[in-house]
Amino acid sequence: MSLRMTEPYATTIAAVAPVILLVAVVEVQQFNRRARQRSAVMAAAYNDAANELEARGPEASLGELRELNARVAQMEDENRDRYSGFTRVLYNVWAYTAALLLAAEGMALTWLAGDNRLEDQLVAGFCLIALIWGTFVVATMSIVASIAQSHQEAKSAKTYRRALSRARTEARESSGEGIAPGNTTSAA
């Protein structure tokens, strides 16, 4: 099979690429919106901590400073986990897909607008690959993102269960009393 850039093919590329491109742009904007929200949450946490330090002044005890530092560190950890390496990979896949589709759209429109319409195999092949890739990404990325989020939630739940178990063990050892399984309060 020999690919050729023809008017019907270029017209199809020019019509289909923007639809897929729109999905890619919306996804990239969602990643950016979530990143801005995380940034705003962290900026507020830092400002609140700074205001609290200023309000306490030099009378702040070492314990209060540690507690404040722990709260800010927890916020940092929570926000870092939400923007894991895998999330950045998904963002980059969407961004590169958008760039590929934009290039294919530009090539198809340039070819359609030109006077010398050679049946360029290279342009036809690039446009085909860009559309196939874009369609693949649109069809699979929401599934991949959902699986990744489920994995992250399971990982967080496992971390919580370990911390709870450790707290129960420490409580038993320090008080000599037991904590009933499934109960987060100490036995009375």
BELLIN-V391936 format. One record per residue. N is the residue number from 1. RES is the residue in one small letter. SS is DSSP state (H for helix, E for strand, L for the rest). PSI is psi as a letter, one per 20 degrees, with the letter a starting at -180 (* if undefined). NEAR is the number of other C-alpha atoms within 8 Angstrom. Layout:
{{N RES SS PSI NEAR} {N RES SS PSI NEAR}}
//
This chain:
{{1 m L p 2} {2 s L p 4} {3 l L p 7} {4 r L q 8} {5 m L o 12} {6 t L r 7} {7 e H g 7} {8 p H h 6} {9 y H g 8} {10 a H h 13} {11 t H h 11} {12 t H g 8} {13 i H g 13} {14 a H h 11} {15 a H h 8} {16 v H h 9} {17 a H g 13} {18 p H h 11} {19 v H g 8} {20 i H h 13} {21 l H h 13} {22 l H g 8} {23 v H g 9} {24 a H g 13} {25 v H g 11} {26 v H g 8} {27 e H g 10} {28 v H g 11} {29 q H h 8} {30 q H g 8} {31 f H g 9} {32 n H h 8} {33 r H g 8} {34 r H h 8} {35 a H g 9} {36 r H h 8} {37 q H g 8} {38 r H g 9} {39 s H g 8} {40 a H h 8} {41 v H g 8} {42 m H h 11} {43 a H g 8} {44 a H g 8} {45 a H g 10} {46 y H g 9} {47 n H g 8} {48 d H g 8} {49 a H g 10} {50 a H g 8} {51 n H h 8} {52 e H g 8} {53 l H g 9} {54 e H g 7} {55 a H h 6} {56 r H h 8} {57 g H b 7} {58 p H i 4} {59 e H i 5} {60 a L p 9} {61 s L r 6} {62 l H h 6} {63 g H g 6} {64 e H h 8} {65 l H g 9} {66 r H g 8} {67 e H g 8} {68 l H g 9} {69 n H h 8} {70 a H g 8} {71 r H g 8} {72 v H g 11} {73 a H h 8} {74 q H g 8} {75 m H g 10} {76 e H g 9} {77 d H g 8} {78 e H g 8} {79 n H h 10} {80 r H g 8} {81 d H h 7} {82 r H h 6} {83 y L l 10} {84 s L r 8} {85 g H h 6} {86 f H h 8} {87 t H g 9} {88 r H h 9} {89 v H g 8} {90 l H g 10} {91 y H g 11} {92 n H h 8} {93 v H g 8} {94 w H g 13} {95 a H g 11} {96 y H h 8} {97 t H g 14} {98 a H g 12} {99 a H g 8} {100 l H g 9} {101 l H h 16} {102 l H g 11} {103 a H g 8} {104 a H g 14} {105 e H g 13} {106 g H g 8} {107 m H g 10} {108 a H g 13} {109 l H h 11} {110 t H g 8} {111 w H g 9} {112 l H h 10} {113 a H i 6} {114 g L q 7} {115 d L h 4} {116 n L n 4} {117 r L n 7} {118 l L q 5} {119 e L m 7} {120 d L o 8} {121 q H h 10} {122 l H g 6} {123 v H g 9} {124 a H g 11} {125 g H g 9} {126 f H g 9} {127 c H h 14} {128 l H g 8} {129 i H g 8} {130 a H g 12} {131 l H h 14} {132 i H g 8} {133 w H g 9} {134 g H g 13} {135 t H g 9} {136 f H g 8} {137 v H g 10} {138 v H h 11} {139 a H h 8} {140 t H h 8} {141 m H h 9} {142 s H h 8} {143 i H g 8} {144 v H g 8} {145 a H h 10} {146 s H g 8} {147 i H g 8} {148 a H g 9} {149 q H g 8} {150 s H g 8} {151 h H g 8} {152 q H g 8} {153 e H g 8} {154 a H h 8} {155 k H g 8} {156 s H g 8} {157 a H g 8} {158 k H g 8} {159 t H g 8} {160 y H g 8} {161 r H h 8} {162 r H g 8} {163 a H g 8} {164 l H g 9} {165 s H g 8} {166 r H g 8} {167 a H h 8} {168 r H g 11} {169 t H g 8} {170 e H h 8} {171 a H g 13} {172 r H g 11} {173 e H h 8} {174 s H h 6} {175 s H i 6} {176 g L i 7} {177 e L q 9} {178 g L r 9} {179 i L p 12} {180 a L q 8} {181 p L p 4} {182 g L i 4} {183 n L p 7} {184 t L i 8} {185 t L q 5} {186 s L q 10} {187 a L q 7} {188 a L * 2}}
//
